[in-house]
């Protein structure tokens, strides 16, 4: 659970440093599972798995070794491990606190994977204008991130 000081800081600044939620081995398992999903090695598939910078009109699995920003939508559909992660008690409780509610509903999840050196995030949208890619957000609106 977040403290009142953490909540006040979030509402003032738009972000907080949360507590440690996952053990290192859990993070390693999620990383391995992310690789499996990105490489198309799972039986079930996410709604979308694509490189946003490959110039392809398809929503396929074309991931090059350069200029890579991978977008995966609804990874929980492809991975029971990510489905369990979405229901992580601590994450859900803290997200509910930040949203000032006791009920959360996940409509969809989205992963944007930007590897070091080849993950050219700024080519998508420089600086604060990235908010324009999220239709539910208004320019200048602060976003909280849990995870």
C-alpha positions as CSV (number, residue, x, y, z in Angstrom):
1,X,0.0,0.0,0.0
2,X,1.2,3.5,-0.8
3,X,1.6,6.0,2.0
4,X,-0.3,9.3,2.2
5,X,3.0,11.1,1.4
6,X,3.4,9.0,-1.7
7,X,-0.1,9.7,-2.8
8,X,0.3,13.5,-2.3
9,X,3.5,13.4,-4.2
10,X,1.8,11.6,-7.1
11,X,-1.1,14.1,-7.3
12,X,1.4,17.0,-7.1
13,X,4.1,15.7,-9.4
14,X,2.4,13.2,-11.6
15,X,4.7,10.3,-10.7
16,X,6.2,8.5,-7.6
17,X,8.8,5.9,-7.0
18,X,6.9,2.9,-5.8
19,X,8.0,0.0,-3.7
20,X,9.7,-3.1,-5.0
21,X,6.9,-5.3,-6.3
22,X,8.7,-8.1,-8.2
23,X,11.6,-10.2,-7.2
24,X,14.5,-10.4,-9.6
25,X,13.7,-13.9,-10.7
26,X,10.1,-12.8,-11.5
27,X,11.4,-10.0,-13.7
28,X,13.7,-12.5,-15.5
29,X,10.7,-14.8,-16.2
30,X,8.7,-11.9,-17.6
31,X,11.6,-10.8,-19.8
32,X,12.0,-14.3,-21.2
33,X,8.2,-14.5,-21.8
34,X,8.3,-11.1,-23.5
35,X,11.0,-12.4,-25.9
36,X,8.9,-15.5,-26.6
37,X,5.9,-13.4,-27.5
38,X,7.9,-10.9,-29.6
39,X,9.4,-13.8,-31.5
40,X,6.1,-15.4,-32.2
41,X,7.0,-18.5,-30.1
42,X,3.7,-18.8,-28.1
43,X,0.7,-20.8,-29.2
44,X,-1.7,-17.9,-28.4
45,X,-1.1,-14.5,-29.9
46,X,-1.6,-10.9,-28.7
47,X,-3.9,-8.6,-30.6
48,X,-0.9,-6.8,-32.1
49,X,2.8,-7.4,-32.2
50,X,4.7,-5.0,-34.5
51,X,7.8,-2.8,-35.0
52,X,6.5,0.7,-35.2
53,X,9.5,1.8,-37.2
54,X,9.7,-0.8,-39.9
55,X,7.5,1.1,-42.4
56,X,5.3,-1.9,-43.0
57,X,1.6,-1.4,-43.5
58,X,1.0,-4.8,-42.0
59,X,0.5,-5.5,-38.3
60,X,2.8,-8.5,-38.5
61,X,6.0,-9.7,-36.9
62,X,8.5,-7.8,-39.0
63,X,11.1,-6.8,-36.4
64,X,14.4,-5.6,-37.8
65,X,17.7,-5.3,-35.8
66,X,17.8,-1.6,-36.3
67,X,15.4,1.3,-35.6
68,X,13.3,-0.9,-33.4
69,X,10.3,0.1,-31.3
70,X,8.1,-3.0,-30.7
71,X,4.5,-2.5,-29.8
72,X,2.5,-5.4,-28.3
73,X,-1.2,-5.0,-27.4
74,X,-2.9,-7.4,-25.0
75,X,0.1,-9.6,-24.3
76,X,-2.1,-11.3,-21.6
77,X,-3.9,-13.0,-24.4
78,X,-0.7,-14.7,-25.5
79,X,0.8,-15.3,-22.1
80,X,-0.6,-16.8,-18.9
81,X,2.4,-15.3,-17.1
82,X,1.5,-11.8,-18.2
83,X,-2.2,-12.5,-17.4
84,X,-1.1,-13.3,-13.8
85,X,1.1,-10.2,-13.7
86,X,-1.9,-8.0,-14.7
87,X,-3.6,-9.4,-11.6
88,X,-0.6,-8.8,-9.3
89,X,-2.2,-7.8,-5.9
90,X,0.3,-5.1,-5.0
91,X,0.2,-3.5,-8.5
92,X,-3.6,-3.5,-8.6
93,X,-3.9,-2.1,-5.0
94,X,-1.4,0.7,-5.7
95,X,-3.0,1.5,-9.1
96,X,-6.4,1.7,-7.5
97,X,-5.0,4.0,-4.8
98,X,-3.5,6.3,-7.4
99,X,-6.9,6.3,-9.3
100,X,-8.8,7.0,-6.0
101,X,-11.0,3.9,-6.5
102,X,-11.5,0.4,-5.1
103,X,-12.2,-1.1,-8.5
104,X,-10.0,-1.4,-11.6
105,X,-10.8,-2.8,-15.0
106,X,-8.1,-3.4,-17.6
107,X,-9.4,-2.7,-21.0
108,X,-6.2,-3.6,-22.7
109,X,-2.5,-3.6,-22.0
110,X,0.3,-2.2,-24.2
111,X,4.0,-2.9,-24.1
112,X,6.4,-0.7,-26.0
113,X,9.8,-2.3,-26.1
114,X,12.6,0.1,-27.0
115,X,16.0,-1.7,-26.8
116,X,19.1,0.3,-26.0
117,X,20.9,1.8,-29.0
118,X,18.4,0.5,-31.6
119,X,15.2,1.6,-29.8
120,X,14.7,5.0,-31.5
121,X,11.7,6.2,-29.5
122,X,12.2,9.9,-30.4
123,X,11.5,9.1,-34.1
124,X,7.9,8.3,-33.1
125,X,7.3,11.6,-31.4
126,X,9.8,13.9,-29.8
127,X,9.4,14.9,-26.1
128,X,6.1,15.7,-24.6
129,X,4.2,15.3,-27.8
130,X,4.1,11.6,-27.3
131,X,0.9,12.2,-25.3
132,X,-0.8,12.8,-28.7
133,X,-0.4,9.0,-29.3
134,X,-2.8,8.3,-26.4
135,X,-6.2,9.4,-27.5
136,X,-7.6,9.3,-24.0
137,X,-5.0,11.9,-22.8
138,X,-5.0,15.6,-23.3
139,X,-1.8,17.5,-24.2
140,X,0.0,18.4,-21.0
141,X,-1.9,15.8,-18.9
142,X,0.4,14.0,-16.5
143,X,0.3,10.2,-16.6
144,X,1.0,7.9,-13.7
145,X,3.0,4.7,-14.4
146,X,2.8,1.6,-12.3
147,X,5.2,-1.1,-12.9
